[in-house]
Amino acid sequence: MAMRAHLVILPLMVIASTLLAMVPMDPTAADVNTAFDDGVLKYETIDSDTVAVIGYIDTSGVSEVVVPAQVKQAGVTYKVVSISFAAFEDNGIISVTIPNTVEEVYAESFIGINIQRIDVDPDNTHYASIDGILYDYKIRSLIRCPSGYQGSAVETPESLAAIGRGAFDSCTVETVKLNDGLILIDINAFFMCKSLSTITVDGVNNELPMTVSTIGSYAFGHCESLERLYLPENLTFIGDSAFSDSGLTELTIPSGVDYIGQSAFGHCKSLKSIESDNMKYISENGVLFHNSDLKRLFCYPAGKEDAEYTIPDDISTISHGAFAGCINLKKVNIGGMTVIPDGAFAFCTSLEEIDLTKVTVIGTMAFYECDNLRNVSFGSSLSVIDVMAFYSSGIEEMMFPPSLISIGSSAFMECRNLKNVTFPESSQCMVDAYVFWKCYGLSEIYIGSSDVTLENGSLIVSTSDSDAFTLNITVPKGYSIPEDAYNTYTDLIVTYIGERPYPYENIIGVVICLIVLFAIFKLFRRV
């Protein structure tokens, strides 16, 4: 009976599925994430009746964009509820008007450098606009000041609690008047505001409101004209690279600061000294240290005028990017340190000499673009040279120790002065891709051990955009260089250890042959 039931049900299921397939679908049930446009704007469906604006059609010729509340496509009416990331990129748009239906807007939606103002329908219950600047509906957060804002100064409303993420990114404003009660200056808030020179509170220049507790990562990054800024006592958090590449000439860390992110003051070439009223972050001779269970050098001011610096004996570690961008340092004595962290001395353009004899690990981009660095001493404990560690440095010769087990990708890329590289007889090093790429001064690589591993692309020097490059390489007898280690633009001339090209090859044998020939000649003359 069970078998008969199955035999009856199966055909019925097939018929039912066929009939269902013939029933027309509800036209409002559109496919999710379908893209279309109306000749001016590009849209993407979110669900069956809502869409997001995802882009602008450059060829539309429209410079003042009014985003519609609704848009039709294939007989379906959609409500416009979102404006997505980078929807209005760098183009000819000068203004954007947001309808009352929009519930979500990203600050990064308006990255076009020509946008002068953002307006919002008064009936929108999520966003508002004041003088062409976008805020949340309650005017608690400034979301976006357009990059092309027409005016040299901006004054924030009294109700404002936060400068949002990327709010002033790449703006040309020169002065910002901040309100008392402001708490948060978020990530990238004033990033790349190269003209920003003055921040005022209640008519007092160069200070932040006392209520500010958090400065996010890159908040004032690349604010080249910002030379002075008083940090308030209520400040507790400073994010990664918060003031990197800014124009700061002086700085004092307030007592309340509990956390400072990596490279927070890196590459500030005018910053000669960092002072501190803080017990956790202390200043010694203008250099900032993190004073915890393990004291470490946190930041050496990039503009400090000394040509030589000795890391104190009680310091066994430094922070990532601690010396990044220093313009005057020529020599650093690192004391007992064994690890050089990522980016520690990146862009130290005057650095000429450093002793790394006690170091075991050299981190990623540790000496990136140190183009005057020529004298580097390695010790017998070095095990790792990481990715791009000496990229575009001035090194002329590399004698790797037997202890080295790994050289990361592009570690010596574009070291134009590098001439000779040696791997000793007992080396067991792994050489990653593009380690010597564009080292056009490189004449010879000596590999004394069969245990050296050449990874894919490890011997590539030249590329299709340059002339073919000839590289001399000496290896042990029986050592096989992988074909994928080099390319058609890098010609290898391989010599095996113990062999020498004519006329020096087997020179002793040649001399003996000549002596024998001379003796035979003398013998024939006597006969």
C-alpha positions, 0 to 999 in steps of 0.5 A: 500500500505504501508503494502505491501511495508514493506512485500516486503522490509523485505524479501529482507533485510534478503536475502541481509544480508545473501549474505553479510555474505557470502562475504569473508572479506578483510584479512588485516582488522584484529581484533584490539588488537589481541595478537600474538608472533614470538617466541622472541617477543610478539605483539598486533595489533593497527589497520589493519596494525600496531602493538606494541611490548608488551613483550619478551618471556623469553624462546627464549634464545635471549639476544640481541634483534633486533626489526623487522620493520615488522612482519607477522601473518596469512598472514598479514604484520604489521609495528612495530610502538610502544614499550609498557610499560614494554615490556622488563622487568627484564630478560636476555636481555642485548641490544635492537635495535629499527627499523626505523618504531617505532614512540612511546617508553615508558621509562618504556619499558626498566626496565630490570636490565640487559639491558646495551644499547639501539640502534636505526636505524639511519633512525628513525625520532623519536628517536636516540641513543648515547652510548647506551642511548635513546634520542628523534630524536632532542636530546632535551630529554633523554628518557632512560639510561638502568638500566645496563648501563656499565659505572659509569658516564654519560655526557648529550649533550649540546642540552638537555633540559629535563631529561625525566620521569624515564630516569635513574630509578634504574641505577647504574651510580655514576656521571652525568654531566649535561649541561647548558640549561637543564630546566626539571628534570621530574618525577622519573628521577633519582629514585632509583639511589642508587649509584648516588653521584655526579652531576656536571655542568661545572666541579663544583660538587653538583649542578644543572644547573642554567637553571633548573626550574622544579624538578618532583615528586620522581625525586631524590627519594631513591638516598641514596648516594646523600649527597649534591645538590645546587638548582639553583635560577631559580628553581620554582617547586619541586614535591611531594617526589622529594628528599624523602629517599635521602642521603641529609645532608643539603639543602637550598630553593632558593628564586624563588621556588613557589611550593614544593610538599608533603613530598618533603624532607621526610624520609631524615634521614641524613638531620638535617636542612633545610635553606631557602632564600625564603619568601614563604617557611621560615626556623625557627631553621632548620624547614621549614614552609609554610608562606601564609595566613595560616602558617603551618609547612611544613617539620621537617628534619628527621635527626634533633637531638632534642628528643623533639619538640613543634609545635609553638602556631601560627601553626594550621596545618601541611603538609602531612608527615611533620614529616615522618621518623624522627629518633630522636624525642621521644616526640611532643607537638602539641599545638592547632592542631585539625587535624593530616594529612595523614602520618604526623608522619609515621616511627617516630621510636623513638616517644614514647609520644604524646598528642592528647587531642585537636585532632578531626581527625587522618589521614590515616597512621598518626602514621604508624610504630611508633613502640615505641609509647606507650603513646597516650592521646585522648580528648573528641572531637576525631571523626575519626581514619582513615585507618592504622592510628596506624599500627604497633605502640607500643600502649598497651591500647586504651580507646576510647572517646564517641565522636569517630564515626569511626575507619578505616580499619586496624587502629591498625593492627599489634599492637603487644603490644595492650592488652586492648580496651574499647568502653565506654557506650555512644559510637556510633562508627563504627569499620571497617574491620581488625582494630585489625588484627594480634594484638596477644597480645590483651586479651580483648575488652570491648564494653559498648554500643549497638550502636557500629557497628562491620563491616565485619571482624572487630574482625578478629585477626588471619588468616590461616597462624597462630594458632587460636586466642582466644579473650575475648569480653564483650558486653551489654546484648542483643547485637548481634555480627555479624557472619561476624565480625570474622572468624574461626581462631578467637575464641570469648569468649563473656561475657555480662555486669552484668554477671560473670563466676562461682564462682564469679557470683552472689557471694552475692546470694551464701553467702546468701544461705550459711547463710540460710543453716547454720541456717537450720543446727543449727535449726535441731541440736536444734531439 
